[in-house]
């Protein structure tokens, strides 16, 4: 069995209807699986972090990133995607 490859996706911006649906639709369209998800609302500021399994996907990370950027612009949120190991390295204490 192939080793799992994960990315971390962060979504931040003004809260509004459709953010979770928009992001999850892009991931589903690319055949990617959400392994874990956390979201919160801080005084009308929406924040969501997703751990997504990209192993076995025939799509490039650049294509996924471009699609997420497009939906982020449409929803008025900032979306950042990083490999899990890079995310962990950048956010170590």
DARAZI-V286623 format. One record per residue. N is the residue number from 1. RES is the residue in one letter. PHI is phi in degrees with one decimal (* if undefined). NEAR is the number of other ideal C-beta (glycine too) atoms within 10 Angstrom. Layout:
# DARAZI-V286623
N;RES;PHI;NEAR, N;RES;PHI;NEAR
This chain:
# DARAZI-V286623
1;X;*;4, 2;X;-69.0;6, 3;X;-69.5;5, 4;X;-72.5;12, 5;X;-121.4;15, 6;X;-117.0;17, 7;X;-123.3;21, 8;X;-109.1;20, 9;X;-117.1;23, 10;X;-114.1;15, 11;X;-130.5;23, 12;X;-138.0;16, 13;X;157.6;16, 14;X;-63.5;11, 15;X;-66.4;14, 16;X;-164.1;12, 17;X;-67.1;8, 18;X;100.4;11, 19;X;-64.5;22, 20;X;-61.5;15, 21;X;-62.3;11, 22;X;-63.9;19, 23;X;-68.1;24, 24;X;-66.4;15, 25;X;-65.2;13, 26;X;-59.4;20, 27;X;-62.5;20, 28;X;-64.5;11, 29;X;-60.2;11, 30;X;-92.3;18, 31;X;71.8;11, 32;X;-98.7;21, 33;X;-105.6;15, 34;X;-79.8;14, 35;X;-86.1;13, 36;X;-151.8;11, 37;X;-148.0;14, 38;X;-140.3;9, 39;X;-143.5;13, 40;X;-150.1;9, 41;X;-127.7;10, 42;X;-117.1;9, 43;X;47.5;5, 44;X;72.6;8, 45;X;-100.5;11, 46;X;-88.8;19, 47;X;-137.9;15, 48;X;-140.0;19, 49;X;-124.8;15, 50;X;-122.9;23, 51;X;-104.7;16, 52;X;-124.5;23, 53;X;-84.2;17, 54;X;-109.9;21, 55;X;-64.9;12, 56;X;83.4;11, 57;X;-76.8;17, 58;X;-79.7;7, 59;X;-93.4;13, 60;X;-77.9;11, 61;X;-62.4;15, 62;X;-63.4;9, 63;X;-66.6;12, 64;X;-63.3;21, 65;X;-60.3;16, 66;X;-63.7;11, 67;X;-66.5;18, 68;X;-67.4;21, 69;X;-61.9;15, 70;X;-62.6;13, 71;X;-69.2;18, 72;X;-62.3;20, 73;X;-62.9;11, 74;X;-64.8;10, 75;X;-93.0;21, 76;X;74.0;11, 77;X;-125.9;22, 78;X;-98.4;12, 79;X;-121.5;24, 80;X;-123.5;14, 81;X;-122.3;19, 82;X;-142.2;17, 83;X;-59.5;14, 84;X;-56.1;17, 85;X;-65.4;12, 86;X;-67.9;11, 87;X;-59.5;19, 88;X;-62.9;11, 89;X;-65.3;10, 90;X;-69.5;9, 91;X;-111.7;9, 92;X;-76.7;6, 93;X;-108.2;2
